[in-house]
Amino acid sequence: MATSYVPRSGLESIRLSIPTTALWLGGTTVLALLALYFIGIDQGAVSIFGDDMHVHEFVHDARHFLGYPCH
């Protein structure tokens, strides 16, 4: 007698409500915009955090890797 085998991964599917999904989407958007600002826009001299070059120097190589000019 043949029986059909259905493989199970052991993981349950996650059911998200609309407010939970909106919260995750909003949080992800905010983090992405912060990353874009610090890597792509913040120049140190025109930083919204004052005349400080620490953030610029920290992400300097990432700026060049992603093609942002900074010199």
Phi and psi in degrees as a GROMACS rama.xvg file:
@    title "Ramachandran Plot"
@    xaxis  label "Phi"
@    yaxis  label "Psi"
@TYPE xy
-92.1892  132.217  ALA-2
-117.728  146.228  THR-3
-85.7059  139.016  SER-4
-106.018  124.162  TYR-5
-112.781  109.295  VAL-6
-67.7272  140.848  PRO-7
-121.569  137.716  ARG-8
-85.3245  -13.3019  SER-9
85.2445  -0.00256323  GLY-10
-103.289  136.03  LEU-11
-88.6694  150.056  GLU-12
-74.696  148.611  SER-13
-98.072  128.005  ILE-14
-104.104  118.211  ARG-15
-108.569  137.882  LEU-16
-81.579  167.571  SER-17
-62.5893  -44.7543  ILE-18
-62.0687  -38.1011  PRO-19
-66.1406  -42.2466  THR-20
-64.2705  -41.3532  THR-21
-64.6783  -37.8499  ALA-22
-65.0207  -44.8482  LEU-23
-63.5874  -42.8329  TRP-24
-64.7304  -42.5651  LEU-25
-64.7719  -43.7154  GLY-26
-63.8058  -41.8668  GLY-27
-64.2898  -39.7169  THR-28
-64.1574  -43.9611  THR-29
-62.4948  -44.7756  VAL-30
-64.2414  -38.9576  LEU-31
-66.0895  -40.1465  ALA-32
-68.4923  -36.4385  LEU-33
-64.3943  -42.6283  LEU-34
-63.2945  -41.3229  ALA-35
-62.1622  -42.0023  LEU-36
-63.5367  -51.2109  TYR-37
-67.9309  -35.6759  PHE-38
-86.3944  -38.9002  ILE-39
-102.919  -23.3459  GLY-40
-115.166  -41.5629  ILE-41
-61.8701  120.357  ASP-42
-109.184  3.75435  GLN-43
85.4682  -65.6245  GLY-44
-68.9333  -30.1155  ALA-45
-111.132  27.2542  VAL-46
-71.4612  147.05  SER-47
-75.278  -9.85602  ILE-48
-97.9892  13.722  PHE-49
104.221  -177.42  GLY-50
-83.8925  75.9111  ASP-51
-136.294  131.336  ASP-52
-101.491  6.72298  MET-53
-62.9111  -45.764  HIS-54
-65.4482  -43.3291  VAL-55
-59.6538  -45.2477  HIS-56
-69.236  -31.8351  GLU-57
-66.5672  -37.4969  PHE-58
-105.178  15.7716  VAL-59
-58.0587  -48.5023  HIS-60
-67.8378  -34.9931  ASP-61
-64.8576  -35.5605  ALA-62
-60.5215  -47.3659  ARG-63
-67.7661  -38.809  HIS-64
-61.8047  -37.1102  PHE-65
-87.5096  -3.28726  LEU-66
92.0362  12.0094  GLY-67
-82.612  129.509  TYR-68
-79.0043  143.759  PRO-69
-143.752  7.43443  CYS-70
